[in-house]
Amino acid sequence: MEKKRVLIIEDNEDIRENTSDLLTLASYEVFQADNGRKGVEMAIEHMPDVILCDIIMPEMDGYGVLHLLSNREDTALIPFVFITAKTDRTEIRKGIEMGADDYLTKPFDDTELLSAIESRLKKKELQKSMYTSTLTKMTNLFLDSHGLDELKKSFDERKIKFFKKKQIIYYEGDPANTAYLVLSGSVKTTKMTEDGKELMTGTYHPDDYFGIVSLFSGKEYKETAEVLEDSTLCSVPKEVIEQLLHKYPDIAEKFITILAQNVIDHEEQLLQLAYYSVRKRMAEVLIKLHANHSPTNCFEISRENLAAMAGMASETVSRILSDFKTEKLINKNAGVITILNLKGLQKLKN
């Protein structure tokens, strides 16, 4: 069996050599680089299966390495793990938003290191199988008419990209030049209120488009788009969509339907914020999530995301979920919510 390749990019010789010795004993083929620039060159030359990279290094830091490799088609999907002494949550979030797969905080033990690499390799194999099924799915998405076939081809010609949980796709205010189609996973869009609270404006699942409203209403994205769970997305540039809209009426009709549904959803959200009690709003959010995850009846979502969807404080979410659990409407365990009584949630009075 061919050995899996690991590239270590670390300027501390002791850490680099010790990590290399351990991985060699574990039957990995190991490559080493003592600065970021060399690390990028070796990644391109050897195409490792996993990259371990320090943040603070000479010539180019870890963020620079990740940025360069993420923007190359041949290295973009290589699992990337930061090894760093930094424990600041802002730094960690920065790395995750840029596309890092994991963090190992120095000093780490042998088990932590091997476990992190093994989990990344398993995830990479899963992505390969997803990619195959994704291509099959793309051929079946638009079968209604000639215009939609042209739209399908436009998406086919773009690179299919994998995004990791919590990765930012675009920020509010970024130039709106691309529309996205979800092939697998899920994405949320959010806006920040004046007092710094996050309000979730939409969630998108397989076969859903997002970024469309911003594309047609101005030069900037109106919301921030963030990955809720590992996702596969396909994109198409604004100019391509505009050309197709002018040429094919059925494509225009499809996007008008999307825009109309967006208006309806936002109007409903405003009415709920204005007139529904917090219990009723939370029930409506759970019902919507249940519909997206049917027929399993269960889904994983953070308290913060529930709060953003319902427009309430996280503490209020915890209290209501606890009440719903006591009332046997739901069950909640380790972040996973199971709907026990859907009709009870639907009949909940304001």
Secondary structure, 3 states (H helix, E strand, C coil): CCCCEEEEECCCHHHHHHHHHHHHHCCCEEEEECCHHHHHHHHHHHCCCEEEECCCCCCCCHHHHHHHHHCCCCCCCCCEEEEECCCCHHHHHHHHHHCCCEEEECCCCHHHHHHHHHHHHHHHHHHHHHHHHHHHHHHHHCCCCHHHHHHHHHHHCCCCEEECCCCEEECCCCECCEEEEEEEEEEEEEEECCCCCEEEEEEECCCCEECHHHHHHCCECCCEEEEEEEEEEEEEEHHHHHHHHHHCHHHHHHHHHHHHHHHHHHHHHHHHHHHCCHHHHHHHHHHHHHHHHCCCCEEECCHHHHHHHHCCCHHHHHHHHHHHHHCCCEEEECCEEEECCHHHHHCCCC
